[in-house]
Amino acid sequence: MGFEAWTIFALFWIVFVTTPGPNAVNCIQNGIHLGFGPAMIGVLAILTQATLFLILSAFGITALIAASPAGFFAAKMIGAAFLIYLGVRGWMQARTPVKISATPAKSIYFQALAIATINPKSVAGYLAAFSQFVQPDVPIWEQMTVIVPTALTLTALSYTGFCALGAGLGRAALDAVFNVWLRRILASCFVIYGLLLGFSNAPGRT
């Protein structure tokens, strides 16, 4: 991958990981409820998912998943239900006073991993990246030595920023009235993402 191609890929990935979605909302919520340090466990989960999807994309498996109507339908319905559940739970708990809690690291990690994995933007984004930026005449694993570090670094920086934003909002609004509405807005985002996922088509389909 030449410098020009790498620059275009990096710009694409910046837009991909900074556009607000379920991962960003979860990072902000973790920052609010858990503080910056524990919220970073969620970023580790997102990086785990990103590494897995990059490897699967290199093998072409994400394309096969997107091309399977039955598999995609089952996955998206499970994912939609999970996101809506998180949204409803968050809305119902919005009036509960925010406390920096000692949530088990395992719970933070696996919830973030589940949200990252079912995110429909992920499959579409990885398919777009590998269909547009991978050069067919160059061995894929040579290109992966450039793609993987770039993608993971930008992903880590983006979601670290969302965690820091959440932690800052949590400190600023811990006892404020508007914190209820902030938490309800974030909860509503999960419900909206779940509904969008439920009605979405497989990437590449109309």
N, C-alpha and C positions, 0 to 999 in steps of 0.2 A: 504494500500500500504506500503510494507516494505521499509527499507532504500535502499536496493539494487535496487528494482524496481523503487523507487523514483529517484535514481541517474541516472539510464538509461533513465528514462523519461525526467529528467532535461537536460541531454546531448542531447537527441533528440530535445528538444524544443529550446535549444541554437542554434543548427544547423538550425532548422526550421525558427527562427526569425532573424538570422544574415545573412542567404543567401540572397544576393541582389535580390530584386523583385520590383514590382510597389510601394509597401509601402515605401521601402527604398529610391527609386528614388524621390518619392513625398516629403519625409522628407528632403532630401538633397536640393531639389528645394525650399521648404519652408524656410529652413535655409538660403539659398542664398538670396532670394528675400525679406523675411520678418524679418530675424533676429531670434535668438534662442528662445526668449520668445513667440512670436506669433506662431512660428513653433510647439511649444509644444501643441497647440490646436489640431493639426493634430494627435499627439500621443494620446491625449484623445479620439479622434474618433476611432483610431485603437484599443484602449483598450475597447471601447464600442462594436466594432465589435467582438473582441476576447471573451468578456463576453457572448455576444449573441450566438456565435458559440459554445462556451463551453456548454452552457445550451441546445442548440439544439442538440448537439452531444450526450449529456447525454440521451436525449429523443429518439435518433435514427433518428431524422428528416433529418440530413445531409445525412445519408445513403439513405433515400428515395429520396432526391433531386438528388443524384448522380445516382440513379437507374432509374430515369425518363428521357428517351431520349428527349422527346419533351420539357420538362421544362428546361433541361440542355442546349439544343440547343438554345432556346430563350434567356436564361440568358447569355450564352457565347457570342452570337452575339451582344446583347446590350452592354455587357462589352467590347468586342473587339472594337466596334465602338467608345465607350467613351474613351478608352485608345489611340486609333489612333488619335482621335480629339485632345486630350491633347498634343500628340507628335507633330502633325502638327502645332498647335498653338504655342507650345514652340519653334519649329524651326523657325517659321516666326518672332517671337519676340526676337530671339537670339541677334540681333544687337541693340535692344533697350537698352539704358543705364540702368544698374541695380540701382534701388533706393529702399531703405527700405520703403515699402509702408504700408499704414494704411488699409490693407484689413480687411473687417468685419470678426469678429470671426466666425460668422455663416457660411460664405462662406468657410473659411479654414476648419471648422469642417465637413461640409457636403461633400465637395470634397474629403477629406481624408476618410470619412466613405464610400463613394461610391467606391473609389478605393480599399479599404480594403475588401469590401463586394463582389466585382466582381472578386477579385483575385482568379484564379483557384487553386493556391497553397494553399489557405486557406482550401477549401473543402477537398482536398487530404490530407493535413496535419492533420486536425482534425479527419478525418476518420482513418488515420494511427495511430494517438495517441490513439484513443478509441478502435481500434481493437487489438492493440498490448499491451497496458499497463493497460487497465481496467480489473480487475479480476471479472469474472462472478459470483463467489461464495461469493462476498462481496457486500453489498448494495451500489449502485452507488453513493448515496449522501454522504456516508461516505468517499468514495474515492475522491469525488469532493472537500471536505474540504482541501485536499492536492493538488489536481491537479490545481484548480483554482488559489490559491495564487501563486503557483510556476509559472504557465504559464503567469499570468498577470505581475508578478514582472520581469521575464526575458524579456517579450515583451516590457515593459516600458523601461528597461535599454537599450535594443538593439536600439529601435527607437529614444530614447533620444540621443544616440550616433550618429545616422545618422543625426539628427537635428543639433547637435553640429558640426559635420563634415561640413555640408552645411553652417552653420553660419561662420565657420572658412574660408572656401573657398570663401564665399562672401566678407569677410573683406579683404582677401589677393588679390582677383582678381576683386575688384569692378570696377577698371578702366583699367584693363589689357586686352590686345588683346586676350589672350587665353581664357578669360571668354566666348567669343562668342562660341568657340569650345566646351568648357565645357558644356555650356547650350545646344548646339546642340547634344552633346553626350547623355545627359540626355533625351532630347526630342526624340532622336532616340530609346532610351530604351523603352519609352512608346509605340512607333509604333511597335517595335519588340514584346513586351509583348502582344500588341493587336492582332498581326498576329498569334502569338503562341496560344493565347486563342481561336481565331477563328477557328484554325485547330486542336484544341485539342479534345481528346476523354473524355468522362465522366470518373472520377476516378474509377479504377477497370475494365475498358474496354480497349480493344485493337483494 
